[in-house]
Amino acid sequence: MPYNKNSTLFSVVIILIAMFSIQSGASLAKSLFYIMGPLEMTALRIAFGAFILLFLLRPWRKWSKWKVNKINLIMLIGYGISLAVMNLSFYYALVRIPIGIAVALEFTGPLTVALLASRKPIDFMWVILAVIGLYFLLPLRESINAIDPIGAIFALIAGFFWACYIFFGKRVGEYFGTSAVALGTLLGAILILPVALFYSYQVILSSSVWRLAFCVALLSTAIPYTLEMTALTRLPSKTFGTLMSMEPVIGALCGLLFLGERLTLIQWLALSAIVIASIGAILTFRSSTTIVEIENNN
């Protein structure tokens, strides 16, 4: 499709819908933690997400094009592990801290990947801005604005595994094409479901929670994945990445709308600093691949 103003506006709208869908799914998941914990929610969400993606992408049709060898399989396993731990850590963070702050802290993972890959002097400014944002978000000092330290740690762990997810995802994408996300999600489900069954098989096997977990998977995986793939075919990668950097703000708005999570002025400013650092890193990044071209599965 030719690149024109109409297609750009359409793409911007669907990206915004995709981000609201992802963060609405996170809000729904958080509101359900009194029914099932983060482990159970993660297991069911990834399992249903894998089912939806397999149905949509049907990767078995492209198996003849896959480049399968030992290294590729190791990369795929790393991709699946990163996906599972990223989502699990993020949900454990949501138990203790607001969604907007969790997303902002998690975003430091891919932001670090982008900054490490660039060598321009201006990037030091983005590093400083991100550090300032982190300073005012993390519980490094006594303040009424300080957040739960355990929640912050889980969000940063999620960010680390998001960075790993990008590292492995770029490589498995080269080997398995568009089938990579379906295969990685399936592997993540295979890895985490046995753990969840061991600790809480009553919840996992309860059909009464499946409907709720399926809704989370739909909002957090199927809808945004489809919309973002559509937008990627219409927008330059830097434009796409810049728009996706607004996700912490949208997470904070969804937390406010659906969960009544109010942030202080300092927290909003700190969150905005991380968003601006992310946008700046993307706009000055010389590579053709941005930090968010690989699907965020939160």
N, C-alpha and C positions, 0 to 999 in steps of 0.2 A: 504494500500500500504506500502511495507517495506520501512524503512528509509534508504536511500542510498545517495551517492554523487550526482547522477543524479537528483533524486527527490528534493534534497536540492537546487541545482542550479536552477532548474525549479521554485521552490517556491520563491526563492529570486528574480528572474526575474519578476514573476507575482505580487509580493508585490510592487516592484518598479513601475511597470505599474499601479497598483492600486493607489499608492500615487500620481503619475503624473496625473492620471485621476481625482482624487479628487481636486488637486490644479489647474489643467486646468479648471475644472468646476468652481472653485472659481474665477479664472481669467476671464472666460467668463461672469460669473455673474456680476463681477465688471465693465466689459466693457459695460454692458447693463443697468447700473444704470441711464443713461441719458434717457432711454426709460421707465423703471419702477423702482421705488424706492426699497430700501431694504425690506420694508414690503410686497410689491406686489411680489417681487422676492421670498421671503421666503415662502409666501403662495402658490404660484404656484409650486415652486420647491418641497415643502413637499407634496402637493397634487398629483403631477405627480409621485413623489417618492413612495408614498403610493400605487398608482395604479400599478406601476411596481413591487413593492415588493409583493403585493397581487397576481399578476399574476404569479410571479416566485415561491412563497412559498405556495400559496393556503392554508392558515391556517385553513379554514373551514373543511378540510379533517382530521384535528387532534383535532377537538373540544372535542371529547370524552375523550381525555387525559388531558385536561386542568383542573387545580385545581382552580375552581372559587369560591371565597367567598368575603366578604366585604373588608378584608385586601388586598387581591390580586388585587381587582379592584382599591383600593386607590393607591397601588403601580403602577399600570398600568397608572393611571391618572397622577401621579407624573412623570412617565417616559415620557409620551406624552408631558406634560408641559415643562419638562426640555429640551426635544429635540427641541421643537418649539422655546423656548426663547434662547437656545444656538445658533441656526442657525440665528435667528433674530438679536441677539447682535453681532454675528460675521460679518454679512453683514453690519450692521451699523458701525462697526469698519473699514471695508474695504473702506468705503466712505472716511475715513480720514487718514488712515495709510497704508503702504505697506503690501502686503499679508504675506511676510515672518515674519515681526514683529508681525502682528496680530496672526499668528499661534503660534509663540513662546510664546507670552503673554498668549494666550488661553491654551497652553500646561501646564501652571503652575497649572491649575485645577487638571488634573489627576496626575500630578507629586506630588502635595500635598497629594492626596489620598494615593499614594504609600509610601511616606515618613512617613505619620502618621501611616501607618500600620506596619512599620518596626522599630525595636529597636536596630539595630546594631550601634556601635560607628562610623563606617565609613560613615553612612548615614548623620552625621552632616557635613561631607565634601561636600556631594551633596547639602545639604541645603545652605551652604555658597556659593558654585559655582552658584547655581540658583539665590541667592540674588544678587551676583555680576552682573550676566547677566541682572537681572531686573533693577538694579541701572543704568546701562548704556543704557537701552532701555527706561525706563520710564522718563517722563519729570520732574524729581525731582530737576533739576539744570538748570542754564542758560548755554546753549551750542548750537552750530550749529547743533549738532546731535540730539537735542531734538525733539521728535515727538509730534503730536497733542494730548493734554491731554484727550480730549473727546474720541478720537479714542482709546487711551490706556485703558480708563475706560470701554468702550464697550467690548474690547477684554478680559479684566479681568472678566467682568460679564459673557461673554461666557465661560471662563474657569471655573468659579464657577458652572455654570449650566452643564458644561461637567462633573464636579465632581458629581453633583446630578444625572446626566444621568447614570453614572457608578454605583452609589449607588442603584438607582431604577432598572437599567437594570440588575444587578446581581440577584436581587430578582425576577423580572418578568421572567427572563430567566429560573429560577428554576420552576416557576409555568406554564409557557406557552411554554417553549422550544424554538425552532427556530422560532415559530410564533410570538414571542414577538416583534421583530423589525418591522414586518409588522403591527401588531396591534398598537404599539406605534406610528409609523409614521402616520397611519390612524387617530389615536386620535389627534396627533399634527396638522394634516390638519383640522380636525373638529374644533379644538380650534382656529386656527389662520385665517382660511378662512373667517368667519363672520366678524372679525375685519377688514381684508383687504377689504372686500366688502363694509363695512360701510364707510371707508375712501376713497376708490378709486375703486368703482365698474366698472367705465368705462374701466380701465386698465385690471382688473381681467377678465372681460367678453369679452375682445377684443381677437378674435381668432388669430390676427396677432402676438401677443406676446406668444401665447401658444407654438408654435414650438420652440422658443428660450428657454423658460422655461423648456420645455421637454428635450432639449439637455443638459441643466444644470443638471436636475434631473438624466439623463442617465449617465453623466460623474461623478457626485458627489455621486450617490447612487447605481444604478443598476450595473454598471461595477465594481467599487471597491468592493462592497459587495460580488459579485459573486467570484471575484478573491481572496479576503481575506479569504472567507470561504474555498476555495480550498487550500490555503496555510496553514490554521490552521490545516487541516487534515494531513499535511506532515511535519510540523516543530514543534520542542519543543516551548513551550510558551515563554520562555525567548529569544529565537532567533527571534521569531516573534515580540516581544515587542521591542527588540533592533533595529531591522530594521525599525519599525514604528516610532521610536524616531527621525528618520531623516526627518520627515515630515516638520518641520519648514524650514530646508535647501531647501528641494524640493519646498516648497511654495515660498521661496525667488527666486529660480531659475525660476520658472514659472512666477512670477511677473516681473522678468527681461526680460525673453524671449517674453512674450505676451503683457506686459503692459509698458515695458521700465522702471520699478521701480528699481532704483539703490540705494544700501545701502552703507553707509560709512564703512570704515575699522572697526571702533569702533562698529558699529551696527552688522557687521558680527561676530566679536569676541564675542559680548554679546549674540547673537543668538546661537553661537557655545557652549557657556558656559551652556546655558539652555539645549541644546541637549545632551551634555556630562553628565550633572546632571541627565537627564532622563535615559540615558543608564546606568549610574552607579546605579541609584535607582532600575532599573529593574534587573540588574545582581546580586545585593545583597539582593533582595527581597525574603523572604523565602516562601511566599505563592505561590500556584500553579497558581494563577490568576494574570496576569499582568495588568497594567493600560490600555492597549490598546486591550485586548481581546474582549472588548465590542465595537461594531462598532462605529467609529467616523463618524458622519453624516455631517461634514462640507464639 
